[in-house]
Amino acid sequence: MSSDIMRSGSCLCGGVQFRVTGEPLRVGLCHCKDCRKTSGSAYQAFAIWPRQAFESAGITSTYGGRSFCPTCGSRLPSVGEDEVEVMIGSLDVAPTEGLEPSYELWIGRREHWLHPLPDARQFEHDRTVADSAADGGEPATEARAAPQVSLNSEWQQDLSPRPKKHRSPKGRTPSARASSSS
């Protein structure tokens, strides 16, 4: 996949639109209670891009660190200090070539009729900084920068910091994770 790849996405009503440029830092699935509740599905598929590879237009609201459209309620990318979490289902083009999950989180909550993804790392809970280093996944603070994206008048950056997600290697403490997603 080339760093020139640009993917676009939006909410259901089209009031919020976004773009990400280049390759994601990592792609995964999560089976935790929070992801199940916010997606209305048995799991959530997501990709993480460096913050500088993301741009958006439109008004978003946030609840519990997760962004959504205040008009139609669609989940939208959540912007952190260094990374942006994009729900794969919010991208405009499907299927999403090149976005294959390399890990699964909260596998103890995976439905019995779902099978582990072949060759994907399996985590009982969240990834940690040690996990990130062990599997080659890089925290956004390391030198894996995406190309700078120039903005025009149609697009404006929405880079206001929001609480970090449990997928970030710099996320919550184990005790906080266990109490909020168990």
C-alpha positions as CSV (number, residue, x, y, z in Angstrom):
1,M,0.0,0.0,0.0
2,S,1.4,3.4,-1.0
3,S,1.7,6.4,1.3
4,D,-0.3,8.3,-1.4
5,I,-3.4,6.3,-0.5
6,M,-6.2,8.5,0.8
7,R,-9.4,7.0,2.3
8,S,-12.5,9.0,2.9
9,G,-15.4,8.4,5.3
10,S,-18.5,10.0,6.7
11,C,-21.4,9.7,9.0
12,L,-24.7,8.3,7.7
13,C,-26.3,11.7,7.1
14,G,-23.1,13.2,5.5
15,G,-22.8,16.0,8.0
16,V,-19.4,15.0,9.1
17,Q,-16.7,13.9,6.5
18,F,-13.1,12.9,7.1
19,R,-10.0,11.7,5.3
20,V,-7.0,9.7,6.3
21,T,-3.8,9.5,4.3
22,G,-1.2,6.7,4.1
23,E,-1.0,3.4,5.9
24,P,-2.5,2.9,9.3
25,L,-0.2,2.2,12.2
26,R,-2.2,-0.9,13.1
27,V,-5.6,-2.5,12.5
28,G,-7.5,-4.6,15.0
29,L,-10.8,-6.0,16.3
30,C,-12.2,-5.4,19.8
31,H,-14.7,-7.5,21.6
32,C,-15.0,-5.4,24.8
33,K,-18.3,-4.3,26.3
34,D,-17.8,-0.7,25.3
35,C,-17.1,-1.5,21.7
36,R,-20.0,-3.9,21.6
37,K,-22.4,-1.3,23.0
38,T,-21.3,1.6,20.8
39,S,-21.2,-0.5,17.6
40,G,-24.4,-2.5,18.3
41,S,-22.4,-5.5,17.0
42,A,-20.4,-8.4,18.5
43,Y,-17.1,-6.6,17.9
44,Q,-15.7,-3.4,16.5
45,A,-13.2,-3.3,13.6
46,F,-10.9,-0.2,13.7
47,A,-7.7,1.2,12.3
48,I,-5.3,3.6,14.0
49,W,-3.6,6.4,12.0
50,P,-1.1,9.1,13.1
51,R,-3.0,12.2,14.0
52,Q,-1.3,14.3,11.3
53,A,-2.7,11.9,8.6
54,F,-6.3,12.9,9.5
55,E,-8.5,15.8,8.6
56,S,-12.3,16.3,9.0
57,A,-15.1,18.7,8.4
58,G,-18.3,19.0,10.4
59,I,-19.4,19.1,14.0
60,T,-18.9,16.1,16.2
61,S,-19.9,15.2,19.8
62,T,-18.1,13.0,22.2
63,Y,-19.2,10.6,24.9
64,G,-16.9,8.4,26.9
65,G,-14.0,9.3,24.6
66,R,-15.9,8.2,21.5
67,S,-16.9,10.6,18.8
68,F,-20.2,10.6,16.9
69,C,-22.4,12.7,14.7
70,P,-24.9,14.7,16.8
71,T,-27.5,14.6,14.0
72,C,-27.5,10.9,12.9
73,G,-25.6,9.3,15.8
74,S,-23.0,7.5,13.6
75,R,-19.7,6.6,15.2
76,L,-16.9,8.8,13.9
77,P,-13.1,8.8,14.3
78,S,-11.8,9.6,17.8
79,V,-8.9,12.0,17.9
80,G,-6.2,11.5,20.5
81,E,-3.0,13.4,21.2
82,D,-0.9,11.3,18.8
83,E,-3.4,9.0,17.0
84,V,-6.8,8.8,15.4
85,E,-9.0,5.7,15.7
86,V,-11.2,5.2,12.6
87,M,-14.0,2.6,12.6
88,I,-13.5,0.6,9.4
89,G,-17.2,0.6,8.8
90,S,-17.3,4.4,8.6
91,L,-15.1,4.4,5.5
92,D,-16.8,5.2,2.2
93,V,-15.4,2.3,0.1
94,A,-16.1,-1.3,1.0
95,P,-14.5,-3.8,1.1
96,T,-11.5,-2.0,2.6
97,E,-8.5,-3.3,0.7
98,G,-5.3,-3.5,2.8
99,L,-7.0,-3.0,6.2
100,E,-6.7,-6.5,7.7
101,P,-6.7,-6.8,11.5
102,S,-3.4,-8.0,13.0
103,Y,-4.7,-8.4,16.5
104,E,-7.9,-8.9,18.6
105,L,-8.6,-7.4,22.0
106,W,-10.8,-8.8,24.8
107,I,-11.0,-12.2,23.3
108,G,-12.7,-13.6,26.4
109,R,-15.8,-11.7,25.3
110,R,-15.7,-13.0,21.7
111,E,-18.9,-14.8,20.8
112,H,-18.4,-18.6,20.6
113,W,-19.5,-18.6,17.0
114,L,-16.7,-16.3,16.0
115,H,-13.3,-17.8,15.5
116,P,-9.9,-16.2,16.1
117,L,-8.5,-14.4,13.0
118,P,-5.7,-16.5,11.5
119,D,-2.2,-15.1,12.2
120,A,-3.7,-12.3,14.4
121,R,-2.3,-11.7,17.9
122,Q,-4.8,-12.5,20.6
123,F,-5.1,-10.3,23.8
124,E,-7.2,-11.1,26.8
125,H,-7.6,-7.3,27.4
126,D,-6.0,-4.2,26.0
127,R,-2.6,-3.9,24.3
128,T,0.2,-2.4,26.4
129,V,3.3,-0.5,25.6
130,A,5.3,-3.8,25.9
131,D,2.9,-5.5,23.5
132,S,3.3,-2.7,21.0
133,A,7.1,-3.0,21.1
134,A,7.0,-6.8,20.9
135,D,4.8,-7.0,17.8
136,G,6.4,-4.1,15.9
137,G,3.3,-1.9,16.5
138,E,4.6,1.6,17.1
139,P,3.2,4.1,19.4
140,A,2.5,7.4,17.6
141,T,5.3,9.1,19.4
142,E,7.9,7.1,17.6
143,A,9.3,8.1,14.2
144,R,6.7,6.6,11.9
145,A,5.2,9.8,10.5
146,A,2.7,9.9,7.7
147,P,3.0,12.5,5.0
148,Q,1.7,16.0,5.9
149,V,-1.7,16.7,4.5
150,S,-2.4,20.1,3.0
151,L,-5.9,21.4,3.8
152,N,-8.0,23.5,1.5
153,S,-11.1,25.6,2.2
154,E,-13.5,22.7,1.9
155,W,-11.8,20.7,4.7
156,Q,-10.8,21.9,8.1
157,Q,-8.8,20.0,10.7
158,D,-10.7,18.8,13.8
159,L,-7.7,18.0,16.0
160,S,-9.0,18.8,19.4
161,P,-7.7,16.3,21.9
162,R,-10.1,13.7,23.2
163,P,-9.6,11.1,25.9
164,K,-7.5,8.1,24.7
165,K,-9.1,4.8,23.8
166,H,-8.3,1.5,25.4
167,R,-6.6,0.5,22.2
168,S,-3.7,2.9,22.6
169,P,-0.6,1.4,24.0
170,K,-0.4,4.4,26.3
171,G,-4.0,3.8,27.5
172,R,-5.6,3.3,30.9
173,T,-4.1,1.3,33.8
174,P,-5.0,-2.4,34.1
175,S,-7.4,-1.7,37.0
176,A,-9.2,1.0,35.1
177,R,-9.6,-1.2,32.0
178,A,-11.0,-4.1,34.1
179,S,-13.6,-2.0,35.8
180,S,-14.8,-0.1,32.7
181,S,-14.9,-2.9,30.1
182,S,-15.5,-6.1,32.0
